[in-house]
Amino acid sequence: MPQAFVLSDLPRVLVLPQPDLQQQGRTFGRMVAFMEKTGLPRTRVPTQVELDHWRQRVGQGIERLTLGNNLDAYRLARFYNLARWQGEPLSADESILLEQLLRWRVLAQAPNGYVPGEGPVIVLSFPLASELPGCESCRISEADSRAILAHEYQHAKYAVDPALRNYTEWYWFNRASVPLRSQVLRFLERRGYDTAQQPLVLDEFHAFLVQSGEAAWLLPAEWGLDADDLDRLQQDFFNGLAVFGLGKEPETRPPATANHQPMENVNE
């Protein structure tokens, strides 16, 4: 597995495989918590002490702060800019990631901070199959790794396709029932998402819905459905995509094996 690659069908998405969940948490955990989790500030980067206290309060280990990531260049720039302007020190892993983002032109240095660069616009990460001694919650099987990658692939497709985002918003408010929306919101809240952020809710609704079959990633009961109900919901969603000409099921579902093209100079 290369240290980084781009997807053949999404060439502006940079994929950064992570050796294990702990390393992924150390690299991406604070920025994901800052962007998506409830109980942390949204207008400034939380300090490491604040993050540690929050993790203790919610019972969240560093290895489970994030199972996979899909971050656009604008949000990455905002994290690093806010940390810089408020004088919040970066961790060693956050600093290494910043160097990588600059080298791969995801970000560029501007006079007043960081801005999106001319390279990939989305950064996707997922953990490779791994086990760490003494950390049962760190264990990732091959099936888990593939499922997380497939889920993040759906986030990447959503991020780069405005029509898909518009359709998902239309579907959520015009086809999904009020009880279903309530169940989805409760499901996301149980997983720690800040459901006050509507774009985040819609993004997760799409990703879980179209990728739910992989490794029991989503149990139908978590949305108040049985298996047949979930299948009908998925078919209704995909049928709408076909009717509106935004793509049919084979193009929308993730491939069994993600095709990729190695990045140049990633082993430096």
Rosetta blueprint (number, residue, H / E / L):
1 M L
2 P L
3 Q L
4 A L
5 F E
6 V E
7 L E
8 S L
9 D L
10 L L
11 P L
12 R L
13 V E
14 L E
15 V E
16 L E
17 P E
18 Q E
19 P L
20 D L
21 L H
22 Q H
23 Q H
24 Q H
25 G H
26 R H
27 T H
28 F H
29 G H
30 R H
31 M H
32 V H
33 A H
34 F H
35 M H
36 E H
37 K E
38 T L
39 G L
40 L L
41 P L
42 R L
43 T L
44 R L
45 V L
46 P L
47 T L
48 Q H
49 V H
50 E H
51 L H
52 D H
53 H H
54 W H
55 R H
56 Q H
57 R H
58 V H
59 G L
60 Q L
61 G L
62 I H
63 E H
64 R H
65 L L
66 T L
67 L L
68 G L
69 N E
70 N E
71 L E
72 D E
73 A H
74 Y H
75 R H
76 L H
77 A H
78 R H
79 F H
80 Y H
81 N H
82 L H
83 A H
84 R H
85 W H
86 Q H
87 G L
88 E L
89 P L
90 L L
91 S L
92 A H
93 D H
94 E H
95 S H
96 I H
97 L H
98 L H
99 E H
100 Q H
101 L H
102 L H
103 R H
104 W L
105 R L
106 V L
107 L E
108 A E
109 Q E
110 A E
111 P L
112 N L
113 G E
114 Y E
115 V E
116 P E
117 G L
118 E L
119 G L
120 P L
121 V L
122 I E
123 V E
124 L E
125 S E
126 F E
127 P E
128 L L
129 A L
130 S E
131 E E
132 L E
133 P L
134 G L
135 C E
136 E E
137 S E
138 C E
139 R E
140 I E
141 S L
142 E H
143 A H
144 D H
145 S H
146 R H
147 A H
148 I H
149 L H
150 A H
151 H H
152 E H
153 Y H
154 Q H
155 H H
156 A H
157 K H
158 Y H
159 A H
160 V H
161 D L
162 P H
163 A H
164 L H
165 R H
166 N H
167 Y H
168 T H
169 E H
170 W H
171 Y H
172 W H
173 F H
174 N H
175 R L
176 A L
177 S L
178 V H
179 P H
180 L H
181 R H
182 S H
183 Q H
184 V H
185 L H
186 R H
187 F H
188 L H
189 E H
190 R H
191 R L
192 G L
193 Y E
194 D L
195 T L
196 A L
197 Q L
198 Q H
199 P H
200 L H
201 V H
202 L H
203 D H
204 E H
205 F H
206 H H
207 A H
208 F H
209 L H
210 V H
211 Q L
212 S L
213 G L
214 E H
215 A H
216 A H
217 W L
218 L L
219 L L
220 P H
221 A H
222 E H
223 W H
224 G L
225 L L
226 D L
227 A H
228 D H
229 D H
230 L H
231 D H
232 R H
233 L H
234 Q H
235 Q H
236 D H
237 F H
238 F H
239 N H
240 G H
241 L H
242 A H
243 V H
244 F L
245 G L
246 L L
247 G L
248 K L
249 E H
250 P H
251 E H
252 T H
253 R L
254 P L
255 P L
256 A L
257 T L
258 A L
259 N L
260 H E
261 Q E
262 P E
263 M L
264 E L
265 N L
266 V L
267 N L
268 E L
